[in-house]
Amino acid sequence: MSDSTTDSADCALTPVFTAGTGRLASMPRLMALDQQGQLTSAHVRLVAAAVGRSERTVWRWVKEARATGQTEAKRRPRFTVTPEIRRLLALWGGNASAVLRELKQRAATDPRQPEVPSLATLHQALRRDLTPGDRAGLARGEAARRAFDVFGQRPPGNRNEAWEGDHKCVPVKVWVEDELMQPCLTWFIDCARKVIMGWAVTPHAASRDAVLAALRTALDRSDPFGPAGGLPGLVRVDRGKEFLCAPVTLALGAFAVPVVDLPAYSPHLKGTIEALNDSVEEMLFVSMPRYTSQQKLTGGRTADPDEPALTFEAFVGLLQEWVRWWNYEHKPDKLKGLTPMEAWRADPTPLYDVPAQQLAHFGLEDDGKTRVITTRGVQWRNHAYIGPWMVGMGGNRVAVRHLPHHDASIEVFALDGTYLGSAVLAEQASREQVRAVRNVRKAKERRLRADLKAAARLRRDRYEAVTSATPPRRLGALTEAEAEAELAGESTAALRRADPGYIPHTAVPDGWARPVPADPPPPEESPLEEGE
């Protein structure tokens, strides 16, 4: 009980308003009471306690309001930031001292210029009249100003409700055919569950083929790209021409997936992918050799200018491992202790998979060469690829299409564009894949054996044994009665096919009685005879 009483007393002693805001809130009420002749010391005492002022101060406010009719305090003239001050502040990059020197020079040459304030007064006016964002923008530009803005957050949503895609120019130089280049990363992330859906890397600036390759890996839920995937509700991009080109928009439009074109230079509208871009640089790229943003020594030199660079293949391997870590081990704060893949699997939202026949044509590269199916499968990049559908197709010429940087499987097409099937690297084929090839071979062998046996039976013409010099008669030959009966059955079957309601005529059973016709009625007399 004592604690509650103490808290109530503390609350009663704490002013509700500051002096300025308290005067604005209370004086209209006090003056209304004064005009009605109901103002008392109790009212003044309540207001003084609420605004944290003495009763004498509040009575002085009442006296000034009675004399001037204004309830607000008189404002002293002070120096304010004008549009001209803002322009000078932008001219001198936010330097208040330089702005003050400019004002003094103008006042010395033109007596009509307003009085120049002191440096302290100028700083006070800048802090009072300009927001931190305004000061940062006038000093360093729009990007600095946006750092002080407030942005709302979209609702979390469900998996595959929305994806965001972007390019990331990798700040690391790698070896590409005896030349140091900066790769470009293209990837997509699920906004709700933070799963990296698909990605692709090019040694140079990204183009539409990188976008299509990353999208295909994002849509595919089979190994090695799954289990996350399926069709998203929409994809958000930031006006990149590679994302908005016709092949990309038409490929997604065929699945009724809209591409939302966000305004340019608006990273806050796709914060999920922007946060991923920052994370991969802080968690991976900064530790790689030849990181372009590493600390510099005197003269702009790095601590080890001759450090060996990664090869392009090694860089892609490290990136692939980091993506796996992000999806399966990393636990973002917003997922409440779950990894992105655990949050994905726990989401009950239904998925819409793309049929394999349609996905086989999505985002694949073709080197324009034709290849022959041999007993080892299809040869591509000095490796053999096999698939169950290849059994019995040796000698056929085919075309191979593949995803960039994903050599575990290829898609094989006939020369007329017909999709034949997928093929996996024979050296890395799983037991199930090898078993599938063997099962198809055995099934084809069994079918051929059955066909050959049936053909052998057709060759065997057998004849009846004879005891006299008569022509041989083939076993199984029809007699004349059997032939007529079979022909009659064929005609009946034909009539049944022509008229499903047809009922064939049969002999009348002996026990049936034939109907007897009734006696005819007597003839009627004509009217002429009746008149006679």
VEXLO-128567 format. One line per field, with one value per residue (C-alpha): residue number from 1; residue in three letters; x, y negated, z. Coordinates in Angstrom, 3 decimals. Layout:
// VEXLO-128567
nr: NUM	...
rest: ALA	...
east: X	...
north: Y	...
up: Z	...
END
This chain:
// VEXLO-128567
nr: 1	2	3	4	5	6	7	8	9	10	11	12	13	14	15	16	17	18	19	20	21	22	23	24	25	26	27	28	29	30	31	32	33	34	35	36	37	38	39	40	41	42	43	44	45	46	47	48	49	50	51	52	53	54	55	56	57	58	59	60	61	62	63	64	65	66	67	68	69	70	71	72	73	74	75	76	77	78	79	80	81	82	83	84	85	86	87	88	89	90	91	92	93	94	95	96	97	98	99	100	101	102	103	104	105	106	107	108	109	110	111	112	113	114	115	116	117	118	119	120	121	122	123	124	125	126	127	128	129	130	131	132	133	134	135	136	137	138	139	140	141	142	143	144	145	146	147	148	149	150	151	152	153	154	155	156	157	158	159	160	161	162	163	164	165	166	167	168	169	170	171	172	173	174	175	176	177	178	179	180	181	182	183	184	185	186	187	188	189	190	191	192	193	194	195	196	197	198	199	200	201	202	203	204	205	206	207	208	209	210	211	212	213	214	215	216	217	218	219	220	221	222	223	224	225	226	227	228	229	230	231	232	233	234	235	236	237	238	239	240	241	242	243	244	245	246	247	248	249	250	251	252	253	254	255	256	257	258	259	260	261	262	263	264	265	266	267	268	269	270	271	272	273	274	275	276	277	278	279	280	281	282	283	284	285	286	287	288	289	290	291	292	293	294	295	296	297	298	299	300	301	302	303	304	305	306	307	308	309	310	311	312	313	314	315	316	317	318	319	320	321	322	323	324	325	326	327	328	329	330	331	332	333	334	335	336	337	338	339	340	341	342	343	344	345	346	347	348	349	350	351	352	353	354	355	356	357	358	359	360	361	362	363	364	365	366	367	368	369	370	371	372	373	374	375	376	377	378	379	380	381	382	383	384	385	386	387	388	389	390	391	392	393	394	395	396	397	398	399	400	401	402	403	404	405	406	407	408	409	410	411	412	413	414	415	416	417	418	419	420	421	422	423	424	425	426	427	428	429	430	431	432	433	434	435	436	437	438	439	440	441	442	443	444	445	446	447	448	449	450	451	452	453	454	455	456	457	458	459	460	461	462	463	464	465	466	467	468	469	470	471	472	473	474	475	476	477	478	479	480	481	482	483	484	485	486	487	488	489	490	491	492	493	494	495	496	497	498	499	500	501	502	503	504	505	506	507	508	509	510	511	512	513	514	515	516	517	518	519	520	521	522	523	524	525	526	527	528	529	530	531	532
rest: MET	SER	ASP	SER	THR	THR	ASP	SER	ALA	ASP	CYS	ALA	LEU	THR	PRO	VAL	PHE	THR	ALA	GLY	THR	GLY	ARG	LEU	ALA	SER	MET	PRO	ARG	LEU	MET	ALA	LEU	ASP	GLN	GLN	GLY	GLN	LEU	THR	SER	ALA	HIS	VAL	ARG	LEU	VAL	ALA	ALA	ALA	VAL	GLY	ARG	SER	GLU	ARG	THR	VAL	TRP	ARG	TRP	VAL	LYS	GLU	ALA	ARG	ALA	THR	GLY	GLN	THR	GLU	ALA	LYS	ARG	ARG	PRO	ARG	PHE	THR	VAL	THR	PRO	GLU	ILE	ARG	ARG	LEU	LEU	ALA	LEU	TRP	GLY	GLY	ASN	ALA	SER	ALA	VAL	LEU	ARG	GLU	LEU	LYS	GLN	ARG	ALA	ALA	THR	ASP	PRO	ARG	GLN	PRO	GLU	VAL	PRO	SER	LEU	ALA	THR	LEU	HIS	GLN	ALA	LEU	ARG	ARG	ASP	LEU	THR	PRO	GLY	ASP	ARG	ALA	GLY	LEU	ALA	ARG	GLY	GLU	ALA	ALA	ARG	ARG	ALA	PHE	ASP	VAL	PHE	GLY	GLN	ARG	PRO	PRO	GLY	ASN	ARG	ASN	GLU	ALA	TRP	GLU	GLY	ASP	HIS	LYS	CYS	VAL	PRO	VAL	LYS	VAL	TRP	VAL	GLU	ASP	GLU	LEU	MET	GLN	PRO	CYS	LEU	THR	TRP	PHE	ILE	ASP	CYS	ALA	ARG	LYS	VAL	ILE	MET	GLY	TRP	ALA	VAL	THR	PRO	HIS	ALA	ALA	SER	ARG	ASP	ALA	VAL	LEU	ALA	ALA	LEU	ARG	THR	ALA	LEU	ASP	ARG	SER	ASP	PRO	PHE	GLY	PRO	ALA	GLY	GLY	LEU	PRO	GLY	LEU	VAL	ARG	VAL	ASP	ARG	GLY	LYS	GLU	PHE	LEU	CYS	ALA	PRO	VAL	THR	LEU	ALA	LEU	GLY	ALA	PHE	ALA	VAL	PRO	VAL	VAL	ASP	LEU	PRO	ALA	TYR	SER	PRO	HIS	LEU	LYS	GLY	THR	ILE	GLU	ALA	LEU	ASN	ASP	SER	VAL	GLU	GLU	MET	LEU	PHE	VAL	SER	MET	PRO	ARG	TYR	THR	SER	GLN	GLN	LYS	LEU	THR	GLY	GLY	ARG	THR	ALA	ASP	PRO	ASP	GLU	PRO	ALA	LEU	THR	PHE	GLU	ALA	PHE	VAL	GLY	LEU	LEU	GLN	GLU	TRP	VAL	ARG	TRP	TRP	ASN	TYR	GLU	HIS	LYS	PRO	ASP	LYS	LEU	LYS	GLY	LEU	THR	PRO	MET	GLU	ALA	TRP	ARG	ALA	ASP	PRO	THR	PRO	LEU	TYR	ASP	VAL	PRO	ALA	GLN	GLN	LEU	ALA	HIS	PHE	GLY	LEU	GLU	ASP	ASP	GLY	LYS	THR	ARG	VAL	ILE	THR	THR	ARG	GLY	VAL	GLN	TRP	ARG	ASN	HIS	ALA	TYR	ILE	GLY	PRO	TRP	MET	VAL	GLY	MET	GLY	GLY	ASN	ARG	VAL	ALA	VAL	ARG	HIS	LEU	PRO	HIS	HIS	ASP	ALA	SER	ILE	GLU	VAL	PHE	ALA	LEU	ASP	GLY	THR	TYR	LEU	GLY	SER	ALA	VAL	LEU	ALA	GLU	GLN	ALA	SER	ARG	GLU	GLN	VAL	ARG	ALA	VAL	ARG	ASN	VAL	ARG	LYS	ALA	LYS	GLU	ARG	ARG	LEU	ARG	ALA	ASP	LEU	LYS	ALA	ALA	ALA	ARG	LEU	ARG	ARG	ASP	ARG	TYR	GLU	ALA	VAL	THR	SER	ALA	THR	PRO	PRO	ARG	ARG	LEU	GLY	ALA	LEU	THR	GLU	ALA	GLU	ALA	GLU	ALA	GLU	LEU	ALA	GLY	GLU	SER	THR	ALA	ALA	LEU	ARG	ARG	ALA	ASP	PRO	GLY	TYR	ILE	PRO	HIS	THR	ALA	VAL	PRO	ASP	GLY	TRP	ALA	ARG	PRO	VAL	PRO	ALA	ASP	PRO	PRO	PRO	PRO	GLU	GLU	SER	PRO	LEU	GLU	GLU	GLY	GLU
east: 0.000	2.856	4.531	1.321	0.950	4.520	4.093	0.938	2.717	5.634	3.226	1.455	4.740	5.849	4.817	2.616	3.633	6.695	6.367	5.803	3.341	1.663	0.994	-0.527	-2.769	-3.892	-4.186	-7.271	-9.087	-7.958	-8.991	-12.407	-12.888	-11.660	-14.175	-16.969	-15.779	-15.054	-11.230	-9.919	-6.582	-7.381	-7.449	-4.114	-2.613	-3.654	-2.155	1.094	1.528	0.768	3.277	5.941	5.789	5.042	1.658	3.165	4.311	0.864	-0.753	1.716	0.577	-3.019	-2.128	-0.352	-3.284	-5.744	-3.627	-2.790	-5.453	-2.744	-2.348	1.022	4.345	6.054	8.703	11.999	13.472	16.066	18.193	16.531	17.768	16.564	16.546	19.698	21.431	20.434	21.915	25.162	25.293	24.965	27.610	30.155	29.315	27.709	30.584	28.967	32.199	32.481	28.847	29.564	32.574	30.399	27.789	30.447	31.872	28.403	27.689	30.987	30.181	26.428	25.143	21.605	22.497	21.004	23.141	25.615	25.142	27.902	29.121	27.382	24.118	24.431	25.044	22.066	19.822	21.007	20.233	16.840	15.559	17.085	16.545	19.553	18.543	18.489	21.939	23.362	21.798	23.122	26.563	26.874	23.889	20.718	22.193	23.279	19.880	18.056	19.995	17.825	14.500	11.867	10.630	7.737	7.940	5.727	3.834	5.879	3.548	3.952	6.496	6.492	4.173	6.845	10.432	12.997	15.804	18.910	22.427	25.444	28.719	31.176	33.958	36.524	38.867	39.206	41.131	39.141	41.283	44.491	42.676	41.527	37.802	35.034	32.169	28.504	26.068	22.365	20.031	16.498	15.326	11.976	10.834	8.920	11.305	14.632	15.573	17.966	15.844	18.286	21.489	23.863	27.322	28.844	32.501	31.334	28.341	25.126	22.725	19.353	20.869	22.035	18.538	16.954	19.496	18.918	15.147	15.267	17.225	14.731	11.693	13.142	12.470	14.381	18.004	20.350	18.244	15.422	13.586	12.666	11.133	7.882	6.063	6.066	3.117	5.223	8.828	10.059	12.975	14.352	14.065	17.107	16.953	18.087	15.105	12.594	13.662	11.093	12.530	12.309	8.877	7.435	8.943	7.345	4.206	3.629	3.165	1.005	3.759	3.924	7.245	6.810	8.916	9.986	11.151	14.832	17.222	14.707	16.515	14.076	11.311	13.212	14.923	15.183	17.497	19.442	20.066	21.254	23.670	25.146	25.314	27.237	29.813	30.257	30.253	32.105	33.551	35.464	37.580	38.537	41.846	41.798	38.831	38.566	37.322	39.977	41.925	44.551	48.007	49.698	49.429	46.352	48.309	47.027	48.985	49.712	49.332	50.686	48.307	47.141	43.615	41.034	40.138	36.601	35.773	37.110	35.123	31.892	32.595	33.012	29.846	27.917	29.040	28.038	24.541	24.174	25.238	22.767	19.821	20.572	22.619	22.205	19.424	18.177	16.650	13.235	12.826	12.754	15.563	14.864	17.053	15.524	15.025	13.417	11.048	10.295	9.412	7.299	5.175	1.959	1.296	0.673	3.260	2.734	5.390	6.375	6.036	9.379	8.492	8.064	10.978	13.313	13.101	13.532	16.772	19.058	22.188	23.036	26.493	24.947	26.711	25.100	26.162	25.601	24.218	26.777	27.021	28.467	25.635	26.070	29.551	29.681	32.711	34.792	32.226	29.601	25.961	23.378	19.624	17.120	15.430	18.668	18.425	18.040	18.659	22.326	23.328	20.718	22.002	20.851	21.353	22.456	21.316	22.505	22.416	25.503	27.829	25.659	27.296	25.679	22.889	21.984	18.813	18.799	16.656	16.123	17.311	13.703	13.410	11.554	12.501	13.953	14.858	17.446	20.854	23.116	26.874	27.749	30.634	28.329	25.160	23.442	22.556	18.917	19.822	22.081	19.398	16.835	19.046	19.507	15.796	14.990	17.569	16.113	12.549	13.511	15.297	12.225	9.969	12.199	12.383	8.588	8.259	10.773	9.016	5.668	7.209	8.689	5.275	3.866	6.459	5.361	2.736	1.496	-0.521	-2.772	-1.396	-2.809	-3.171	-3.968	-2.815	-4.816	-3.756	-2.237	-4.588	-3.234	-4.086	-6.511	-8.165	-11.853	-14.628	-17.352	-19.868	-17.351	-16.566	-20.271	-20.837	-17.850	-19.046	-22.509	-20.936	-18.883	-21.998	-23.845	-20.945	-20.867	-24.582	-24.037	-21.295	-23.558	-26.670	-25.991	-29.692	-29.797	-31.225	-30.585	-33.530	-33.629	-35.933	-39.240	-39.138	-41.484	-43.379	-44.513	-48.152	-48.629	-51.255	-54.677	-56.188	-59.610	-62.891	-63.549	-66.529	-69.837	-70.144	-72.216	-75.323	-75.010	-77.362	-78.732	-80.113	-81.613	-83.548	-84.881
north: 0.000	-2.362	-1.788	-2.677	-5.842	-6.886	-6.342	-8.451	-11.244	-11.162	-11.339	-14.310	-16.232	-15.556	-18.392	-17.268	-20.087	-22.225	-25.921	-26.890	-24.164	-24.465	-28.146	-27.492	-24.763	-26.404	-30.149	-29.978	-28.094	-30.498	-33.541	-32.001	-31.525	-35.080	-36.569	-34.659	-35.903	-32.334	-32.406	-31.483	-30.816	-27.098	-27.171	-29.006	-26.596	-23.563	-25.067	-25.992	-22.409	-20.974	-23.140	-23.190	-26.962	-29.055	-30.564	-34.053	-33.213	-31.994	-35.141	-37.204	-35.326	-36.190	-39.846	-40.043	-38.345	-40.796	-43.721	-42.549	-39.951	-37.421	-34.143	-33.288	-34.529	-37.353	-36.077	-37.829	-38.639	-36.045	-35.016	-32.408	-30.293	-31.819	-30.215	-32.226	-30.675	-27.213	-27.912	-29.177	-26.132	-23.858	-25.922	-25.486	-21.816	-22.407	-24.531	-27.137	-29.095	-29.527	-30.694	-33.260	-34.609	-34.926	-36.897	-39.242	-39.910	-40.748	-43.055	-44.891	-45.645	-46.248	-48.190	-47.025	-43.463	-42.288	-42.176	-39.305	-36.957	-35.384	-31.870	-30.513	-32.160	-30.706	-27.211	-27.567	-28.647	-25.757	-23.244	-24.847	-25.506	-22.568	-18.888	-16.541	-15.171	-18.652	-19.455	-16.149	-16.596	-20.134	-18.919	-15.530	-15.045	-12.998	-9.689	-11.284	-12.907	-9.600	-8.111	-10.231	-9.355	-7.098	-4.143	-1.847	1.925	4.190	6.957	10.170	12.123	15.760	17.681	16.982	14.013	11.654	11.946	9.206	9.314	7.239	7.140	6.875	5.724	7.814	5.633	8.390	8.879	12.474	14.134	14.707	16.043	14.300	11.033	9.494	8.729	7.897	10.420	9.487	11.390	11.680	13.214	13.387	13.631	14.487	11.433	13.348	16.215	14.668	17.713	17.079	18.617	18.529	16.866	16.615	15.080	13.566	12.497	9.203	6.888	8.887	9.252	10.898	14.389	13.991	12.948	15.919	18.341	17.047	17.206	20.764	21.928	20.050	21.715	25.235	27.266	30.361	31.129	29.344	26.167	27.164	27.629	23.932	22.728	22.575	19.608	16.297	13.949	11.079	10.014	6.533	4.951	1.414	0.474	2.495	2.978	6.595	7.334	5.466	6.800	8.680	12.218	11.866	10.226	12.638	15.673	14.664	13.388	16.844	18.026	14.976	13.543	9.713	7.849	4.761	1.894	-0.245	-3.863	-4.315	-4.899	-3.749	-1.033	-1.384	0.063	3.368	3.453	7.252	7.657	4.513	5.941	9.168	7.196	5.535	8.829	10.742	7.965	7.724	11.487	12.810	10.362	8.298	11.344	12.232	11.293	8.322	6.767	3.358	1.497	2.697	0.317	-1.826	-2.944	-6.256	-7.109	-4.937	-1.672	1.559	3.475	6.295	5.072	8.379	10.714	13.576	13.269	16.019	17.782	17.308	20.947	20.674	17.497	19.148	22.112	19.875	17.970	21.213	22.360	19.029	19.250	22.727	21.370	18.494	20.764	23.639	22.276	18.504	17.333	13.811	11.872	11.551	15.327	15.876	18.392	20.267	20.536	19.338	22.913	23.969	21.003	21.910	25.502	24.456	22.148	23.977	21.721	23.937	23.918	23.789	25.792	25.261	28.426	29.920	29.709	25.936	25.402	27.237	24.343	21.591	19.639	22.189	21.512	23.267	23.279	24.015	27.368	30.748	33.929	37.657	40.046	42.821	45.837	43.514	41.004	37.410	35.923	32.282	30.375	33.557	35.280	37.916	37.340	40.115	40.416	43.286	41.943	42.378	46.174	47.345	43.882	44.319	42.568	39.771	36.231	33.852	30.316	29.596	26.666	25.871	23.380	21.200	22.490	25.539	28.534	31.297	31.728	30.716	30.602	32.444	31.537	33.046	31.001	29.995	28.502	31.403	31.814	35.274	35.165	34.341	35.952	36.059	36.206	39.894	39.520	38.058	40.022	41.346	45.003	44.266	42.608	45.513	48.004	46.138	46.485	50.202	50.759	49.106	51.273	54.451	53.382	52.830	56.175	57.985	56.295	57.201	60.831	61.020	59.548	62.035	64.975	63.850	63.516	67.011	68.428	66.800	68.595	72.047	73.352	76.820	79.232	82.218	85.694	87.579	91.273	90.828	88.706	85.563	81.922	80.795	78.949	76.225	76.779	74.228	73.632	72.712	74.961	73.544	73.440	71.743	69.165	68.375	68.094	65.764	63.634	63.436	62.365	59.708	58.296	58.231	56.461	53.924	53.243	52.838	50.279	48.396	48.550	49.153	49.937	52.718	56.079	59.010	61.230	64.746	67.741	67.678	70.161	73.152	72.346	68.923	68.509	66.526	63.719	64.436	61.569	60.294	60.646	57.662	55.380	55.556	53.037	49.929	49.112	46.131	43.086	43.521	46.951	45.661	42.973	45.442
up: 0.000	0.865	-2.534	-4.352	-2.321	-3.007	-6.763	-6.762	-4.953	-7.388	-10.336	-8.761	-8.399	-11.976	-14.370	-17.200	-19.584	-20.108	-19.389	-23.030	-23.939	-20.518	-21.026	-24.461	-23.045	-19.790	-20.480	-22.762	-20.015	-17.278	-19.338	-20.019	-16.267	-15.651	-18.089	-16.363	-12.944	-11.771	-11.690	-8.227	-6.587	-6.659	-10.474	-10.593	-8.080	-10.219	-13.381	-11.600	-10.357	-13.789	-15.708	-12.997	-12.347	-9.274	-8.617	-8.960	-12.507	-13.498	-12.049	-14.088	-17.222	-16.362	-15.856	-19.246	-20.982	-19.407	-20.655	-24.198	-24.929	-25.971	-24.130	-25.725	-24.434	-26.257	-28.622	-28.639	-32.035	-32.960	-35.899	-38.129	-41.020	-44.286	-47.746	-48.505	-45.480	-46.723	-50.146	-48.607	-46.353	-49.411	-51.254	-48.471	-47.778	-44.387	-43.032	-40.710	-40.332	-44.096	-44.236	-41.518	-43.442	-46.537	-44.566	-43.144	-46.621	-47.941	-44.982	-45.520	-49.166	-48.784	-45.727	-46.455	-45.506	-42.169	-39.058	-39.019	-36.043	-34.017	-34.784	-31.657	-32.686	-36.198	-34.811	-32.481	-35.354	-37.529	-34.775	-34.064	-37.593	-39.495	-38.832	-38.618	-42.008	-43.549	-42.162	-43.402	-46.842	-47.282	-46.255	-47.998	-50.319	-50.628	-49.482	-46.198	-45.728	-46.197	-43.306	-40.983	-42.627	-41.116	-43.157	-42.469	-42.659	-44.685	-42.881	-42.678	-44.986	-46.012	-48.023	-51.757	-51.234	-52.565	-53.788	-54.262	-56.792	-57.348	-58.760	-56.468	-57.973	-55.974	-54.447	-54.989	-57.945	-59.194	-62.012	-65.190	-68.039	-66.880	-66.169	-62.888	-62.999	-60.548	-60.810	-60.576	-58.386	-59.267	-56.726	-55.335	-51.731	-50.162	-48.181	-45.502	-44.651	-45.763	-47.875	-50.779	-53.533	-56.445	-57.573	-60.515	-60.989	-64.114	-64.463	-65.927	-65.614	-65.331	-68.250	-68.815	-68.997	-65.386	-64.328	-66.124	-64.645	-61.117	-61.614	-62.859	-59.811	-57.646	-59.235	-59.246	-56.085	-57.141	-56.239	-56.074	-55.937	-53.556	-51.333	-51.419	-54.666	-56.563	-58.054	-56.140	-55.894	-57.282	-57.820	-56.858	-58.766	-59.038	-62.709	-63.758	-67.509	-67.127	-64.863	-67.012	-70.402	-72.478	-71.938	-68.163	-67.989	-70.552	-68.805	-65.501	-67.196	-68.656	-65.053	-64.140	-61.906	-62.087	-61.970	-59.784	-61.107	-58.139	-58.496	-59.221	-56.326	-53.731	-51.753	-48.846	-51.026	-51.284	-47.936	-47.718	-50.720	-49.776	-46.308	-47.950	-50.148	-47.058	-45.156	-47.824	-48.023	-44.253	-43.676	-46.745	-49.254	-46.683	-45.765	-49.355	-50.981	-53.329	-51.516	-53.149	-50.042	-47.611	-45.392	-47.120	-46.054	-46.746	-50.417	-50.931	-51.010	-49.466	-46.861	-49.354	-52.941	-54.314	-52.474	-54.735	-56.083	-56.128	-59.340	-60.570	-59.822	-56.257	-55.678	-56.851	-54.579	-51.515	-52.401	-52.805	-49.360	-47.836	-49.395	-47.893	-44.491	-44.738	-45.576	-43.197	-40.268	-39.985	-37.614	-38.425	-35.538	-37.191	-37.522	-33.729	-33.455	-36.699	-39.749	-43.033	-44.233	-40.951	-41.148	-44.762	-43.930	-40.937	-43.106	-44.117	-47.133	-50.219	-52.997	-56.761	-58.571	-62.194	-64.325	-65.303	-68.998	-68.741	-66.387	-68.751	-71.223	-68.618	-68.553	-70.210	-72.253	-75.514	-77.125	-80.553	-81.000	-81.651	-79.888	-80.374	-77.759	-77.338	-75.077	-72.430	-72.717	-73.896	-73.839	-72.624	-71.323	-71.180	-68.964	-69.660	-68.722	-68.485	-68.045	-68.076	-71.200	-73.199	-73.222	-76.812	-78.316	-79.148	-82.359	-82.145	-82.545	-79.790	-78.453	-74.888	-72.755	-69.248	-66.408	-65.933	-63.198	-62.506	-64.179	-62.142	-64.699	-68.241	-70.322	-73.636	-76.650	-80.076	-83.045	-83.754	-80.259	-78.620	-74.975	-74.341	-70.664	-68.039	-67.747	-64.699	-64.461	-64.688	-62.236	-59.578	-60.299	-57.175	-56.649	-57.410	-60.721	-61.751	-60.690	-62.807	-65.895	-65.240	-64.718	-68.035	-69.803	-68.279	-69.138	-72.763	-72.820	-71.473	-73.991	-76.902	-75.726	-75.600	-79.098	-80.516	-78.929	-80.334	-83.790	-83.529	-82.762	-85.883	-88.010	-86.862	-89.421	-88.333	-90.466	-89.719	-90.084	-93.123	-93.958	-97.613	-100.519	-99.713	-99.704	-96.317	-94.014	-91.616	-87.986	-86.643	-90.029	-89.922	-91.246	-93.486	-90.624	-88.312	-90.964	-91.518	-87.766	-87.378	-90.293	-88.748	-85.463	-87.221	-88.930	-85.613	-83.944	-86.776	-86.318	-82.585	-83.231	-85.668	-83.418	-79.699	-79.136	-81.768	-80.587	-82.997	-84.107	-82.656	-83.076	-81.124	-78.234	-78.518	-75.313	-76.510	-77.765	-80.892	-80.659	-82.249	-84.281	-83.050	-85.145	-87.387	-86.363	-88.433	-91.260	-90.564	-92.690	-94.946	-94.496	-98.018	-97.288	-94.060	-95.964	-98.440
END
